[in-house]
Amino acid sequence: MSITVKTKYIGGLRTENVHIQSGAKIITDAPCDNRGKGEAFSPTDLLATSLGNCIMTIMGIKAMDNQIDIDGTELNITKIMAADPRRVSEVVLAFHFPAKGYTDAQKELIESVAGTSPVPLSIHPELKQTITFNW
């Protein structure tokens, strides 16, 4: 088993994370409402981002396999926090597809895979996932 990410605490409620395979880096910062500066993604922002990006990726795979062009699709991700215990209680994902004349069958095919990718299947079932598709 090989390491996926190497993380270093760099102080001030901030971490530096290096993706071993690519060398890409992500800095995290605690959010302003939890004693941080909010100058970078927070760990909970990354959780919400991972959820949305995983769904977008699996939709891209399904689109590619079926010669459906979803290039240019945009996603707005909203993270909703709860207290006691402090946690992400809901992630709202709003997909906005470009005007490319999709058929109803194509829309149904792309939408059908939204909950079948690894991140949605890995997070706690109490985390509400609200997904809208805007064609």
Backbone as a printed PyTorch tensor [residue, N CA C, xyz], in Angstrom:
tensor([[[  0.8540,  -1.1680,   0.0000],
         [  0.0000,   0.0000,   0.0000],
         [  0.9050,   1.2380,   0.0000]],

        [[  0.6310,   2.1560,  -0.9180],
         [  1.4630,   3.3610,  -0.9870],
         [  0.6900,   4.5850,  -0.5030]],

        [[  1.4330,   5.5530,  -0.0390],
         [  0.8540,   6.8040,   0.4680],
         [  0.1870,   7.5560,  -0.6780]],

        [[ -0.9900,   8.1250,  -0.4200],
         [ -1.7260,   8.9110,  -1.4080],
         [ -1.3980,  10.3910,  -1.2740]],

        [[ -1.4490,  10.9000,  -0.0430],
         [ -1.2300,  12.3180,   0.2430],
         [ -0.3260,  12.4330,   1.4520]],

        [[  0.5990,  13.3570,   1.4020],
         [  1.4480,  13.6500,   2.5630],
         [  1.0450,  15.0360,   3.0680]],

        [[  0.6950,  15.1260,   4.3380],
         [  0.2020,  16.3570,   4.9380],
         [  1.1700,  16.8490,   6.0080]],

        [[  1.3360,  18.1790,   6.0430],
         [  2.1970,  18.8050,   7.0400],
         [  1.4240,  19.9550,   7.6820]],

        [[  1.3970,  19.9710,   9.0150],
         [  0.8050,  21.1070,   9.7230],
         [  1.8180,  22.2410,   9.6890]],

        [[  1.4290,  23.3860,   9.1020],
         [  2.3800,  24.4850,   8.9460],
         [  2.0950,  25.6360,   9.9100]],

        [[  1.1970,  25.4120,  10.8460],
         [  0.9080,  26.4040,  11.8730],
         [ -0.2710,  27.2860,  11.5130]],

        [[ -0.7650,  27.9740,  12.5010],
         [ -1.8600,  28.9030,  12.2810],
         [ -3.1250,  28.2510,  11.7590]],

        [[ -3.3770,  27.0010,  12.1690],
         [ -4.5520,  26.2280,  11.7580],
         [ -4.5560,  25.9440,  10.2560]],

        [[ -3.3820,  25.7790,   9.6920],
         [ -3.2010,  25.5780,   8.2540],
         [ -2.3960,  24.3050,   7.9890]],

        [[ -2.7490,  23.6070,   6.9140],
         [ -1.9870,  22.4310,   6.4890],
         [ -1.5790,  22.5800,   5.0310]],

        [[ -0.4940,  21.8780,   4.6810],
         [ -0.0810,  21.7610,   3.2850],
         [ -0.1560,  20.2870,   2.9270]],

        [[ -0.8190,  19.9840,   1.8370],
         [ -1.0590,  18.6110,   1.4170],
         [ -0.4610,  18.4060,   0.0310]],

        [[  0.3350,  17.3670,  -0.1220],
         [  0.9610,  17.0670,  -1.4030],
         [  0.4400,  15.7230,  -1.9030]],

        [[ -0.1250,  15.7370,  -3.1080],
         [ -0.5720,  14.5220,  -3.7770],
         [  0.6730,  13.8270,  -4.3130]],

        [[  0.9700,  12.6530,  -3.7850],
         [  2.2340,  11.9850,  -4.0810],
         [  2.3960,  11.6860,  -5.5770]],

        [[  1.3790,  11.1820,  -6.2290],
         [  1.4960,  10.7990,  -7.6360],
         [  1.7910,  11.9780,  -8.5510]],

        [[  1.1440,  13.1250,  -8.3010],
         [  1.2710,  14.2660,  -9.2190],
         [  2.1460,  15.3920,  -8.6890]],

        [[  2.3040,  15.4630,  -7.3730],
         [  3.0280,  16.5860,  -6.7840],
         [  2.1590,  17.8120,  -6.5700]],

        [[  0.8890,  17.7440,  -6.9480],
         [ -0.0280,  18.8720,  -6.7590],
         [ -0.1940,  19.1490,  -5.2650]],

        [[ -0.3770,  20.4360,  -4.9330],
         [ -0.5040,  20.8400,  -3.5290],
         [ -1.8520,  21.5140,  -3.2720]],

        [[ -2.3500,  21.2710,  -2.0760],
         [ -3.5460,  21.9490,  -1.5830],
         [ -3.2320,  22.4490,  -0.1810]],

        [[ -3.5200,  23.7110,   0.0590],
         [ -3.4120,  24.2970,   1.3920],
         [ -4.8160,  24.3140,   1.9900]],

        [[ -4.9300,  23.9450,   3.2670],
         [ -6.2030,  24.1260,   3.9530],
         [ -6.0260,  25.1420,   5.0660]],

        [[ -7.1210,  25.8000,   5.3860],
         [ -7.1470,  26.7820,   6.4620],
         [ -8.4390,  26.5790,   7.2260]],

        [[ -8.3970,  26.7620,   8.5180],
         [ -9.6320,  26.6990,   9.2920],
         [-10.5410,  27.8510,   8.8410]],

        [[-11.8510,  27.6200,   8.8330],
         [-12.7650,  28.6850,   8.4220],
         [-12.8440,  29.7930,   9.4800]],

        [[-13.3020,  30.9490,   9.0480],
         [-13.4040,  32.1080,   9.9470],
         [-14.2810,  31.8220,  11.1580]],

        [[-15.3150,  31.0080,  10.9840],
         [-16.2150,  30.7180,  12.1050],
         [-15.6690,  29.6440,  13.0430]],

        [[-14.4280,  29.2010,  12.7820],
         [-13.8000,  28.2280,  13.6740],
         [-12.3400,  28.5940,  13.9280]],

        [[-12.1180,  29.9010,  14.1760],
         [-10.8300,  30.4650,  14.5800],
         [ -9.7780,  30.5050,  13.4860]],

        [[-10.1740,  30.2990,  12.2320],
         [ -9.2260,  30.3680,  11.1270],
         [ -9.3190,  31.6790,  10.3760]],

        [[ -8.5200,  31.8010,   9.3510],
         [ -8.5030,  33.0040,   8.5180],
         [ -9.4010,  32.8720,   7.2940]],

        [[ -9.7790,  31.6520,   6.9430],
         [-10.6290,  31.4510,   5.7770],
         [ -9.9390,  31.8380,   4.4850]],

        [[ -8.6200,  31.6990,   4.4350],
         [ -7.8580,  32.1150,   3.2570],
         [ -7.6240,  30.9800,   2.2690]],

        [[ -8.1270,  29.8010,   2.5620],
         [ -7.9930,  28.6450,   1.6820],
         [ -9.1720,  27.7200,   1.9550]],

        [[ -9.2720,  26.6490,   1.1930],
         [-10.2970,  25.6470,   1.4540],
         [-10.1560,  25.1610,   2.8910]],

        [[-11.2830,  24.9660,   3.5670],
         [-11.2610,  24.2960,   4.8640],
         [-11.4230,  22.7970,   4.6040]],

        [[-11.1110,  21.9680,   5.5800],
         [-11.3390,  20.5340,   5.3800],
         [-12.7900,  20.2160,   5.0160]],

        [[-13.7530,  20.9120,   5.6180],
         [-15.1500,  20.6390,   5.2780],
         [-15.5010,  21.1650,   3.8890]],

        [[-14.8470,  22.2470,   3.4480],
         [-15.0250,  22.7040,   2.0590],
         [-14.5660,  21.6120,   1.1010]],

        [[-13.4450,  20.9720,   1.4430],
         [-12.9220,  19.9100,   0.5810],
         [-13.8520,  18.7060,   0.5480]],

        [[-14.4990,  18.4040,   1.6780],
         [-15.4630,  17.3210,   1.6890],
         [-16.5910,  17.6110,   0.7060]],

        [[-17.1590,  18.8110,   0.7810],
         [-18.2460,  19.1950,  -0.1230],
         [-17.7680,  19.2120,  -1.5710]],

        [[-16.5570,  19.7300,  -1.7840],
         [-15.9760,  19.7840,  -3.1240],
         [-15.7430,  18.3790,  -3.6620]],

        [[-15.2560,  17.4850,  -2.8120],
         [-15.0310,  16.0990,  -3.2290],
         [-16.3320,  15.4360,  -3.6480]],

        [[-17.3910,  15.6840,  -2.9010],
         [-18.6930,  15.1170,  -3.2490],
         [-19.1240,  15.5820,  -4.6380]],

        [[-19.1010,  16.8920,  -4.8560],
         [-19.5290,  17.4250,  -6.1510],
         [-18.6450,  16.9890,  -7.3030]],

        [[-17.3430,  17.0050,  -7.0800],
         [-16.4210,  16.6350,  -8.1520],
         [-16.4720,  15.1550,  -8.4730]],

        [[-16.7170,  14.3180,  -7.4810],
         [-16.8450,  12.8900,  -7.7320],
         [-18.0780,  12.6210,  -8.5950]],

        [[-19.1860,  13.2810,  -8.2650],
         [-20.3970,  13.1140,  -9.0640],
         [-20.1720,  13.6390, -10.4790]],

        [[-19.5370,  14.8050, -10.6150],
         [-19.2630,  15.3680, -11.9330],
         [-18.3890,  14.4100, -12.7540]],

        [[-17.4030,  13.8000, -12.1100],
         [-16.5090,  12.8840, -12.8140],
         [-17.2380,  11.6380, -13.2930]],

        [[-18.0810,  11.0500, -12.4530],
         [-18.8070,   9.8470, -12.8680],
         [-19.8070,  10.1890, -13.9730]],

        [[-20.3830,  11.3920, -13.9290],
         [-21.2600,  11.8200, -15.0250],
         [-20.4390,  11.9870, -16.3020]],

        [[-19.2130,  12.5040, -16.1730],
         [-18.3360,  12.6420, -17.3390],
         [-17.9810,  11.3040, -17.9500]],

        [[-17.7400,  10.3050, -17.1020],
         [-17.4470,   8.9640, -17.6090],
         [-18.6470,   8.4040, -18.3530]],

        [[-19.8390,   8.5340, -17.7560],
         [-21.0690,   8.0360, -18.4050],
         [-21.3100,   8.7820, -19.7180]],

        [[-21.0770,  10.0920, -19.7220],
         [-21.2510,  10.8830, -20.9460],
         [-20.2600,  10.4320, -22.0160]],

        [[-19.0090,  10.2450, -21.6440],
         [-17.9780,   9.8220, -22.5970],
         [-18.3250,   8.4640, -23.1990]],

        [[-18.7610,   7.5460, -22.3520],
         [-19.1080,   6.1980, -22.8190],
         [-20.2860,   6.2010, -23.7790]],

        [[-21.0990,   7.2570, -23.7330],
         [-22.3060,   7.3200, -24.5590],
         [-22.2800,   8.4680, -25.5590]],

        [[-21.0890,   8.9990, -25.8270],
         [-20.8910,  10.0820, -26.7960],
         [-21.8330,  11.2670, -26.5320]],

        [[-21.9330,  11.6670, -25.2630],
         [-22.7200,  12.8360, -24.8700],
         [-21.7290,  13.9080, -24.4320]],

        [[-21.8330,  15.0820, -25.0010],
         [-20.8920,  16.1710, -24.7040],
         [-21.4190,  17.0150, -23.5470]],

        [[-20.8010,  16.8680, -22.3700],
         [-21.1800,  17.7070, -21.2230],
         [-20.0860,  18.7230, -20.9030]],

        [[-19.1140,  18.8830, -21.8090],
         [-18.0560,  19.8780, -21.5920],
         [-18.6830,  21.2350, -21.3340]],

        [[-18.1740,  21.9350, -20.3540],
         [-18.6910,  23.2520, -20.0040],
         [-19.7230,  23.2180, -18.8950]],

        [[-20.0810,  22.0280, -18.4410],
         [-21.0250,  21.9270, -17.3210],
         [-20.4040,  22.5780, -16.0940]],

        [[-21.1990,  23.3610, -15.3960],
         [-20.7380,  24.0410, -14.1900],
         [-21.4970,  23.5080, -12.9800]],

        [[-20.8690,  23.6200, -11.8240],
         [-21.4480,  23.1130, -10.5860],
         [-21.2800,  24.1360,  -9.4840]],

        [[-22.3830,  24.4990,  -8.8410],
         [-22.3470,  25.3450,  -7.6470],
         [-22.5260,  24.4420,  -6.4360]],

        [[-21.5900,  24.5520,  -5.5010],
         [-21.5810,  23.7080,  -4.3140],
         [-21.8060,  24.5880,  -3.0870]],

        [[-22.8130,  24.2370,  -2.2820],
         [-23.0910,  24.9590,  -1.0460],
         [-22.9920,  23.9790,   0.1160]],

        [[-22.1350,  24.3070,   1.0650],
         [-21.9300,  23.4830,   2.2600],
         [-22.7290,  24.1170,   3.3960]],

        [[-23.5090,  23.2970,   4.0810],
         [-24.3000,  23.7750,   5.2100],
         [-23.8090,  23.0620,   6.4670]],

        [[-23.4220,  23.8610,   7.4410],
         [-22.8750,  23.3230,   8.6910],
         [-23.9690,  23.2170,   9.7570]],

        [[-23.7760,  22.2860,  10.6690],
         [-24.6360,  22.1390,  11.8370],
         [-23.7390,  22.1940,  13.0710]],

        [[-24.3590,  22.4570,  14.2070],
         [-23.6090,  22.5210,  15.4670],
         [-24.0350,  21.3710,  16.3680]],

        [[-23.1610,  21.0620,  17.3190],
         [-23.4620,  20.1360,  18.4090],
         [-23.8630,  18.7480,  17.9300]],

        [[-23.0170,  17.9530,  17.3470],
         [-21.6120,  18.2930,  17.0930],
         [-21.4560,  19.0800,  15.7920]],

        [[-20.3680,  19.8550,  15.7420],
         [-20.0520,  20.6330,  14.5380],
         [-19.7420,  19.6490,  13.4120]],

        [[-20.4870,  19.7850,  12.3090],
         [-20.3380,  18.8650,  11.1880],
         [-21.0070,  19.4550,   9.9570]],

        [[-20.7130,  18.8810,   8.8120],
         [-21.4360,  19.2300,   7.5920],
         [-22.7530,  18.4710,   7.6480]],

        [[-23.8580,  19.1970,   7.5830],
         [-25.1620,  18.5350,   7.6520],
         [-25.7910,  18.3500,   6.2770]],

        [[-25.4150,  19.2200,   5.3250],
         [-25.9960,  19.1250,   3.9860],
         [-25.0190,  19.7160,   2.9770]],

        [[-25.0010,  19.1130,   1.8010],
         [-24.2840,  19.6780,   0.6640],
         [-25.3060,  19.8150,  -0.4590]],

        [[-25.4280,  21.0420,  -0.9580],
         [-26.3590,  21.3340,  -2.0430],
         [-25.5280,  21.4650,  -3.3170]],

        [[-25.8590,  20.6460,  -4.3010],
         [-25.1380,  20.6300,  -5.5690],
         [-26.0990,  21.0240,  -6.6840]],

        [[-25.7670,  22.0940,  -7.3940],
         [-26.5940,  22.5650,  -8.5040],
         [-25.7650,  22.4720,  -9.7840]],

        [[-26.0870,  21.4860, -10.6140],
         [-25.4070,  21.2930, -11.8880],
         [-26.0870,  22.1460, -12.9530]],

        [[-25.2780,  22.8230, -13.7460],
         [-25.7720,  23.6790, -14.8280],
         [-25.1170,  23.2150, -16.1280]],

        [[-25.9250,  22.5810, -16.9730],
         [-25.4220,  22.0330, -18.2220],
         [-25.5370,  23.0770, -19.3370]],

        [[-24.5860,  23.0770, -20.2620],
         [-24.6610,  24.0240, -21.3780],
         [-25.8250,  23.6770, -22.3060]],

        [[-26.3170,  24.6480, -23.0200],
         [-27.4450,  24.4560, -23.9430],
         [-26.9520,  23.7100, -25.1840]],

        [[-27.0690,  22.3920, -25.1410],
         [-26.5970,  21.5680, -26.2590],
         [-27.6880,  20.6540, -26.8000]],

        [[-28.9260,  20.9440, -26.4760],
         [-30.0390,  20.1790, -27.0420],
         [-30.0850,  18.7240, -26.5950]],

        [[-29.8350,  18.4820, -25.3260],
         [-29.8540,  17.1150, -24.8220],
         [-31.2530,  16.5180, -24.9450]],

        [[-31.3090,  15.2290, -25.2770],
         [-32.5910,  14.5270, -25.3080],
         [-32.9790,  14.1460, -23.8850]],

        [[-34.2460,  13.8070, -23.6910],
         [-34.6940,  13.3520, -22.3690],
         [-33.9410,  12.0900, -21.9530]],

        [[-33.6750,  11.2010, -22.8990],
         [-32.9440,   9.9680, -22.5950],
         [-31.5140,  10.2720, -22.1540]],

        [[-30.8600,  11.2310, -22.7910],
         [-29.5060,  11.6140, -22.3990],
         [-29.4950,  12.2250, -21.0040]],

        [[-30.4510,  13.1000, -20.7300],
         [-30.5460,  13.7110, -19.4070],
         [-30.7430,  12.6430, -18.3300]],

        [[-31.6520,  11.7150, -18.5920],
         [-31.9390,  10.6540, -17.6300],
         [-30.7010,   9.7870, -17.3830]],

        [[-29.9700,   9.4770, -18.4440],
         [-28.7590,   8.6630, -18.3240],
         [-27.7130,   9.3580, -17.4520]],

        [[-27.4720,  10.6330, -17.6980],
         [-26.4740,  11.3890, -16.9290],
         [-26.9190,  11.5270, -15.4710]],

        [[-28.1730,  11.8540, -15.2460],
         [-28.6810,  12.0270, -13.8820],
         [-28.6670,  10.7160, -13.1000]],

        [[-28.8180,   9.5970, -13.7890],
         [-28.9440,   8.2940, -13.1140],
         [-27.6950,   7.8710, -12.3550]],

        [[-26.5460,   8.4220, -12.6980],
         [-25.3040,   7.9930, -12.0450],
         [-24.8950,   8.8940, -10.8820]],

        [[-25.6720,   9.9410, -10.6050],
         [-25.2710,  10.9570,  -9.6140],
         [-24.9370,  10.3810,  -8.2450]],

        [[-25.6630,   9.4060,  -7.7730],
         [-25.4040,   8.8770,  -6.4370],
         [-24.5830,   7.6080,  -6.4160]],

        [[-24.0080,   7.2350,  -7.5650],
         [-23.3490,   5.9320,  -7.6690],
         [-21.8310,   5.9960,  -7.6200]],

        [[-21.2710,   7.1740,  -7.4250],
         [-19.8140,   7.2960,  -7.4160],
         [-19.2720,   7.1050,  -5.9980]],

        [[-17.9630,   6.9050,  -5.8590],
         [-17.3990,   6.5310,  -4.5570],
         [-17.6440,   7.5040,  -3.4050]],

        [[-17.5370,   8.7990,  -3.6240],
         [-17.6980,   9.7250,  -2.4920],
         [-19.1350,   9.7230,  -1.9670]],

        [[-20.1580,   9.8600,  -2.8310],
         [-21.5190,   9.8090,  -2.2800],
         [-21.8130,   8.5050,  -1.5320]],

        [[-21.1920,   7.4270,  -1.9720],
         [-21.4180,   6.1450,  -1.3200],
         [-20.5700,   5.9560,  -0.0620]],

        [[-19.5880,   6.8340,   0.1470],
         [-18.6760,   6.6950,   1.2780],
         [-19.0130,   7.5900,   2.4610]],

        [[-19.7430,   8.6670,   2.2310],
         [-20.0230,   9.5900,   3.3210],
         [-21.2030,   9.0870,   4.1630]],

        [[-21.2890,   9.5890,   5.3550],
         [-22.3200,   9.1500,   6.2930],
         [-23.7090,   9.4010,   5.7120]],

        [[-24.6220,   8.4440,   5.8690],
         [-25.9620,   8.6140,   5.2990],
         [-26.7550,   9.7780,   5.8880]],

        [[-26.3610,  10.2880,   7.0630],
         [-27.0590,  11.4400,   7.6330],
         [-26.6790,  12.7510,   6.9640]],

        [[-25.5850,  12.7530,   6.1940],
         [-25.2240,  13.9710,   5.4580],
         [-26.1650,  14.0680,   4.2590]],

        [[-27.0170,  15.0700,   4.2800],
         [-28.0150,  15.2390,   3.2280],
         [-27.3400,  15.7220,   1.9530]],

        [[-27.6350,  15.0480,   0.8530],
         [-27.1160,  15.4330,  -0.4630],
         [-28.3010,  15.9020,  -1.3080]],

        [[-28.3550,  17.2110,  -1.5620],
         [-29.4260,  17.7910,  -2.3550],
         [-28.8500,  18.1350,  -3.7280]],

        [[-29.3660,  17.4750,  -4.7570],
         [-28.8130,  17.6250,  -6.1030],
         [-29.9020,  18.1260,  -7.0480]],

        [[-29.5750,  19.1810,  -7.7880],
         [-30.4720,  19.6600,  -8.8390],
         [-29.7110,  19.6740, -10.1560]],

        [[-30.4440,  19.4080, -11.2150],
         [-29.8900,  19.3860, -12.5650],
         [-30.5980,  20.4600, -13.3690]],

        [[-29.8430,  21.4080, -13.8640],
         [-30.4010,  22.4990, -14.6560],
         [-29.9340,  22.3240, -16.1010]],

        [[-30.8550,  21.9150, -16.9200],
         [-30.5600,  21.6730, -18.3270],
         [-30.9770,  22.8870, -19.1110]]])
